[in-house]
Amino acid sequence: MAKNILSKLNIKTLATSLVMSGLLLSTMQSSMVNAEEAKVERKTKRVPTLRSKVFDQLSRAQGLADEGKQAEAFEVLDEVNEKSSSMNSYELAMMHNFYGFIHYEAENYDAAITAFENVVKQQPIPESFEQATLFSLAQLHMMRGNFDQTIEKIEQWETIQLALFPGKEIPAKNLVLKAQAMYQKQDYQAASEYINAAIKQVETNDLGFQVDEQWYVLQRAAYYELKQPEQVKNVLLKLVKKFEAPKYWIQLAGMYGELGLEDKQLATMEIAEQKGFVMTGSEMFNLAQLYYYHQIPFKSAALMQKALDEGKLAEDERNLTFLAQSWNFAKETDKAIPVMLAAAKLSKDGELYAQLGQMYLNMEQWQEAIDASRLAIDKGNLRNEGMAHLVMGMANFNNGDYNEALNELAKAQKFDGSRSMATQWAKFVEGEMKQQDTYASVLN
């Protein structure tokens, strides 16, 4: 799931600026309203004046809150609230705004929401004040997991904006907040459309702004949920280029793998490894697997050995088995055998001992092949027990013990997976025995 990408609430800044500019704004609005109506076609609100005695009390409450004296600040606001019947809409809105600000500072978010809801209920108030409060409400609802209310408040903000500035583009910050809410509602298509529009708006403007990193993260998450791996890959390419974070390189490699582009997957992981971004045991294991898959077993083994030596991977059956297989594939059998032996001792079945027996056989270490295969059979749960008997038969033959070889080959013939080869070897051993008997009779 993508993180909730919330813009920082600027409630305190909003409260301060509105109190400090309230008198001036109200006076200017009252004196210039006729001129404004002559200049523009839209209807302008007549906002009542914020009186100085209310302003002084609100400023005192803010000062107490700034000093961390929240209880005293609430007492001042309660004194103001006792005179609410004589206050105009602007004054009431400012009072509720300060209630909201102090509740927010105290992390009483539900109480803050209630207070800010009371702000927008007071009419008329300045449009900028109403919009700022609606946006703060949208953020708070997002924080509280109220996703429908988040969208509702943003759309109320947009309604005011469109009335004031018809045809003006909806700001990217609104689109992002709606995208976050839609994502949390699991409406991934809507989330994708909103975040795409926000990113496009910023990428194509001429103001020099950069898209926030978390916007791309949300865009990637939406594409992922929509099962659009090609688009996920494209977003990750941007994240890699713009932010150079290790996790994006690893994720990009993973997406190349999901798209079946194994060569690019390996190349991306190798670059990440060179940059020092392949740091965890799981990442090192994944890269080692890629090396093995692409038939570069020495690099696979070397990386696995490094991960084990650094303690990033445990010396458990899985990791030791893979390391042994990598060394064996790289024809470094001397390095593979002790690792495979350690893995076999940890295993609950005899399969690894059986593999070890075959490795010894290939090295012409006949007795070791016999001993390992015997351990495999004794430990049991083999996929093909017949192959262990076959290895023992071949090793006994090379040890010169023809009778024991035939005994093991006879056992191997009882299993489908080894019957054909065991039969051929038995004929060969019998032929060798007859030939030796002939030589012995001639000599006698």
C-alpha positions in Angstrom: 0.0 0.0 0.0 1.2 3.5 -0.7 1.7 5.9 2.2 -0.8 8.6 2.9 1.0 11.6 1.3 -0.4 14.5 3.4 0.7 18.0 2.9 1.7 19.7 6.1 -1.2 21.4 7.8 -0.6 25.1 8.0 -3.3 25.8 10.5 -1.2 27.9 12.8 0.1 30.0 9.9 -3.4 30.4 8.6 -4.7 31.5 12.0 -2.0 34.0 12.5 -2.2 35.6 9.1 -5.9 35.9 9.2 -5.9 37.5 12.6 -3.1 39.9 11.8 -4.7 40.9 8.5 -8.3 40.6 9.4 -8.9 44.3 10.2 -7.2 45.5 7.2 -8.9 43.1 4.9 -12.3 43.8 6.3 -11.8 47.6 6.0 -10.5 47.4 2.5 -13.3 45.1 1.4 -15.9 47.4 2.9 -14.5 50.5 1.3 -13.7 49.0 -2.1 -16.6 46.7 -2.7 -18.4 49.0 -5.1 -15.2 49.5 -7.2 -14.7 45.7 -7.3 -18.2 45.1 -8.4 -17.6 47.5 -11.2 -14.5 45.7 -12.3 -15.6 42.1 -12.2 -18.8 40.3 -13.1 -18.8 37.8 -10.2 -20.7 38.5 -7.0 -18.4 39.5 -4.2 -19.2 38.7 -0.5 -19.7 41.6 1.9 -17.6 40.4 4.8 -18.2 42.0 8.2 -15.4 43.7 10.1 -13.3 41.9 12.7 -13.5 44.3 15.6 -10.4 45.2 17.6 -11.7 43.8 20.9 -12.3 40.4 19.4 -9.0 40.6 17.6 -7.2 41.4 20.9 -8.7 38.4 22.6 -7.9 36.0 19.8 -4.3 37.3 19.7 -4.1 36.7 23.5 -5.3 33.1 23.0 -2.8 32.5 20.3 0.0 33.9 22.5 -0.9 31.5 25.3 -1.1 28.6 22.8 2.4 29.5 21.5 3.7 29.3 25.0 2.3 25.8 25.4 -0.5 27.1 27.8 -3.3 25.3 26.0 -5.7 25.3 29.0 -5.3 29.0 29.5 -5.8 29.6 25.7 -9.0 27.6 25.8 -10.2 29.7 28.8 -9.7 32.9 26.8 -11.6 31.4 23.8 -14.4 30.3 26.1 -14.7 33.9 27.3 -15.0 35.1 23.7 -17.5 32.3 23.0 -19.7 33.5 25.9 -20.3 36.7 23.9 -21.0 34.8 20.6 -24.5 36.1 20.3 -23.1 39.6 19.7 -20.4 38.5 17.3 -20.6 38.6 13.5 -19.9 35.7 11.1 -16.3 36.6 10.5 -15.6 36.9 14.3 -17.3 33.6 15.0 -15.3 31.9 12.2 -12.1 33.2 13.6 -12.9 32.1 17.0 -13.7 28.5 15.8 -10.6 28.6 13.8 -8.5 29.2 16.9 -10.3 26.4 18.7 -9.4 24.2 15.8 -5.8 25.3 15.8 -5.3 24.6 19.5 -7.1 21.2 19.3 -4.8 20.3 16.4 -1.7 21.3 18.3 -3.0 19.0 21.2 -3.5 16.2 18.6 -7.2 16.2 19.4 -8.0 15.7 15.7 -11.7 14.9 15.9 -12.2 18.1 18.0 -10.2 20.0 15.5 -12.4 18.8 12.7 -15.5 19.8 14.6 -14.1 23.3 15.2 -13.1 23.8 11.5 -16.5 22.6 10.4 -17.9 25.4 12.5 -15.7 27.8 10.7 -17.2 27.1 7.3 -20.7 27.2 8.7 -20.3 30.9 9.4 -21.3 33.0 6.5 -20.2 35.3 5.0 -16.5 34.9 5.5 -13.6 35.6 3.1 -13.4 33.1 0.3 -9.7 32.6 0.9 -10.4 31.8 4.6 -13.1 29.4 3.7 -11.0 27.6 1.1 -8.0 27.3 3.4 -10.2 25.9 6.1 -11.8 23.4 3.7 -8.4 22.2 2.6 -7.3 21.8 6.2 -10.5 19.8 6.8 -9.7 17.6 3.8 -6.3 16.9 5.2 -7.5 16.1 8.6 -10.2 13.8 7.3 -7.6 12.0 5.3 -5.5 11.7 8.4 -8.4 10.2 10.2 -9.3 7.8 7.4 -12.5 9.6 6.4 -11.9 9.3 2.7 -15.4 10.3 1.5 -15.2 13.4 3.6 -11.8 14.2 2.2 -13.1 14.2 -1.3 -16.2 16.2 -0.3 -14.2 19.0 1.3 -11.8 19.2 -1.7 -14.7 19.5 -4.1 -16.3 22.2 -1.9 -13.0 24.0 -2.2 -13.1 23.6 -6.0 -16.7 24.9 -6.2 -15.6 28.2 -4.6 -12.5 28.3 -6.9 -14.6 27.8 -10.0 -17.0 30.5 -8.9 -14.2 32.9 -8.3 -12.1 32.0 -11.3 -14.2 30.2 -14.0 -12.1 28.0 -16.2 -9.0 28.1 -14.0 -7.1 24.8 -13.7 -7.7 22.8 -10.5 -4.4 22.9 -8.5 -2.2 19.8 -8.5 -2.3 19.7 -4.6 -6.1 19.1 -4.8 -5.7 16.4 -7.4 -3.1 14.6 -5.3 -5.2 14.7 -2.1 -8.2 13.3 -4.1 -5.9 10.6 -5.6 -4.8 9.6 -2.1 -8.4 9.3 -0.9 -9.4 7.3 -3.9 -6.5 5.0 -3.5 -7.4 4.3 0.1 -11.0 3.7 -1.1 -9.5 1.1 -3.5 -10.8 3.0 -6.5 -7.5 2.6 -8.2 -8.7 3.8 -11.6 -9.8 7.2 -10.2 -6.7 7.4 -8.1 -4.6 6.9 -11.2 -6.5 9.5 -13.2 -6.1 12.2 -10.5 -2.4 11.6 -9.7 -1.6 11.4 -13.4 -3.3 14.8 -14.0 -1.4 16.3 -11.0 1.9 15.0 -12.3 1.3 16.2 -15.8 0.3 19.6 -14.6 3.6 20.1 -12.7 5.8 18.4 -15.4 4.4 20.6 -18.1 4.4 24.0 -16.3 7.1 26.6 -16.9 7.5 27.6 -13.2 10.5 25.3 -12.5 8.6 23.2 -9.9 9.5 19.6 -9.5 7.1 16.7 -9.0 7.2 15.6 -5.3 8.8 12.1 -5.0 5.7 10.8 -3.1 3.5 11.7 -6.0 5.4 9.3 -8.2 5.2 6.7 -5.5 1.4 7.0 -5.4 1.3 6.9 -9.2 3.4 3.7 -9.2 1.2 2.1 -6.6 -2.0 2.9 -8.5 -0.5 1.4 -11.7 0.6 -1.7 -9.8 -2.9 -2.2 -8.4 -4.3 -1.8 -11.9 -1.9 -4.6 -13.1 -0.1 -2.3 -15.5 3.5 -3.4 -15.1 4.7 -1.5 -18.1 3.5 1.8 -16.6 4.9 0.8 -13.2 8.3 0.3 -14.9 8.1 3.7 -16.6 7.4 5.5 -13.2 10.3 3.6 -11.6 12.6 4.8 -14.4 11.7 8.4 -13.4 12.2 7.6 -9.7 15.6 6.1 -10.5 16.6 9.1 -12.6 15.3 11.8 -10.3 15.9 10.5 -6.8 18.6 7.7 -7.1 17.3 5.8 -4.0 18.5 2.2 -3.7 14.9 0.8 -3.3 13.9 2.2 -6.7 16.8 0.4 -8.4 15.7 -2.9 -6.8 12.1 -2.4 -7.6 12.9 -1.5 -11.2 14.9 -4.7 -11.6 11.9 -6.6 -10.1 9.5 -5.0 -12.7 11.9 -6.0 -15.6 11.7 -9.5 -14.2 7.9 -9.4 -14.1 7.9 -8.2 -17.7 10.1 -11.1 -18.8 13.0 -8.8 -19.6 15.6 -10.9 -17.7 18.6 -9.3 -19.4 17.5 -5.8 -18.3 16.7 -7.2 -14.9 20.2 -8.5 -14.4 21.8 -5.3 -15.9 19.8 -3.2 -13.5 20.7 -5.3 -10.5 24.4 -5.3 -11.5 24.4 -1.5 -11.7 22.6 -1.3 -8.3 25.3 -3.7 -6.9 28.1 -1.5 -8.3 26.5 1.5 -6.6 26.4 -0.3 -3.3 22.6 -0.5 -3.4 22.3 -4.3 -3.1 22.6 -4.4 0.7 20.2 -6.8 2.3 20.5 -10.6 2.3 17.4 -11.1 0.3 18.7 -8.7 -2.4 22.0 -10.4 -2.6 20.2 -13.8 -2.8 18.0 -12.5 -5.7 21.0 -11.2 -7.6 22.9 -14.5 -7.0 19.9 -16.3 -8.5 19.9 -14.1 -11.5 23.6 -14.8 -12.0 22.9 -18.6 -11.8 19.9 -18.3 -14.2 22.1 -16.4 -16.7 24.8 -19.1 -16.4 27.3 -17.0 -14.5 27.7 -19.4 -11.6 31.0 -18.1 -10.3 29.5 -14.7 -9.6 26.5 -16.4 -8.0 28.7 -18.4 -5.7 31.0 -15.5 -4.8 28.0 -13.2 -4.0 26.4 -15.9 -1.9 29.7 -16.5 0.0 30.0 -12.8 0.7 26.4 -12.6 2.0 27.1 -15.6 4.3 30.5 -14.2 5.5 28.9 -10.9 6.3 26.1 -12.5 8.2 23.5 -11.1 5.9 22.3 -14.6 5.1 21.9 -17.5 7.5 23.9 -20.6 7.1 20.7 -22.7 6.7 19.9 -25.5 4.3 18.5 -23.3 1.5 21.4 -20.9 1.4 24.1 -23.6 1.8 22.5 -25.8 -0.9 22.3 -22.9 -3.4 25.9 -22.0 -2.6 27.1 -25.6 -3.2 25.1 -25.8 -6.4 26.6 -22.5 -7.6 30.2 -23.7 -6.8 29.5 -27.0 -8.5 28.0 -25.3 -11.6 31.1 -23.2 -11.7 33.2 -26.4 -11.7 34.6 -25.5 -8.3 33.8 -28.9 -6.9 36.4 -28.7 -4.1 34.5 -25.7 -2.8 31.1 -27.2 -3.4 31.6 -30.4 -1.5 32.2 -29.1 2.1 29.2 -26.7 1.6 27.0 -29.4 0.3 28.0 -31.7 3.2 27.1 -28.9 5.7 23.7 -28.5 4.0 23.1 -32.2 4.0 23.6 -32.5 7.7 20.9 -29.8 8.2 18.4 -31.4 5.8 15.5 -33.5 7.0 15.8 -35.9 4.0 18.6 -37.6 2.2 18.4 -35.7 -1.1 21.5 -33.6 -0.5 23.5 -36.6 0.5 22.4 -38.2 -2.8 23.6 -35.2 -4.7 26.8 -35.3 -2.8 27.3 -39.0 -3.8 27.0 -38.0 -7.4 29.5 -35.2 -7.0 32.0 -37.6 -5.4 31.4 -40.1 -8.2 32.2 -37.4 -10.8 35.4 -36.7 -8.9 36.3 -40.4 -8.9 36.3 -40.6 -5.2 34.6 -44.0 -5.1 34.4 -44.7 -1.4 33.2 -41.2 -0.6 30.5 -41.7 -3.2 29.4 -45.0 -1.6 29.4 -43.5 1.9 27.3 -40.4 0.9 24.8 -42.5 -1.1 24.4 -44.9 1.9 23.7 -41.9 4.1 21.1 -40.7 1.6 19.3 -44.0 1.6 19.4 -44.2 5.4 18.0 -40.7 5.8 15.3 -41.5 3.3 12.5 -39.5 1.6 14.5 -39.4 -1.7 12.9 -38.4 -4.9 14.5 -41.3 -6.7 16.2 -43.8 -4.4 17.2 -45.8 -7.4 19.8 -43.2 -8.4 21.5 -43.6 -5.1 21.7 -47.3 -5.6 23.0 -46.8 -9.1 25.8 -44.4 -7.8 26.8 -47.1 -5.3 26.8 -49.7 -8.0 29.0 -47.7 -10.2 31.4 -46.7 -7.4 31.6 -50.3 -6.1 32.5 -51.4 -9.7 35.3 -48.9 -9.9 36.4 -50.0 -6.4 36.7 -53.6 -7.9 33.9 -55.0 -5.8 31.8 -56.5 -8.6 29.5 -58.6 -6.5 28.5 -55.6 -4.3 28.1 -53.5 -7.5 25.7 -56.1 -8.9 23.7 -56.1 -5.7 23.3 -52.3 -5.8 22.5 -52.3 -9.5 19.8 -54.9 -8.9 18.2 -52.6 -6.3 18.5 -49.7 -8.8 16.6 -51.7 -11.4 13.5 -51.7 -9.2 13.0 -48.0 -9.7 11.6 -46.5 -12.9 14.0 -43.5 -12.9 17.1 -45.7 -12.8 16.0 -49.0 -14.3 17.4 -48.5 -17.8 20.8 -47.2 -16.8 21.1 -49.8 -14.0 20.3 -52.6 -16.5 23.0 -51.4 -18.9 25.5 -51.1 -16.1 24.7 -54.6 -14.7 25.3 -56.1 -18.2 28.6 -54.3 -18.4 29.7 -55.5 -14.9 28.7 -59.1 -15.7 30.7 -58.8 -18.9 33.7 -57.6 -17.0 33.3 -60.4 -14.5 33.2 -63.0 -17.3 36.2 -61.5 -19.0 38.2 -61.6 -15.8 37.1 -65.3 -15.2 38.4 -66.1 -18.8 41.7 -64.4 -18.1 42.0 -66.3 -14.8 41.3 -69.7 -16.5 43.9 -69.0 -19.2 46.5 -68.1 -16.6 45.8 -71.2 -14.7 
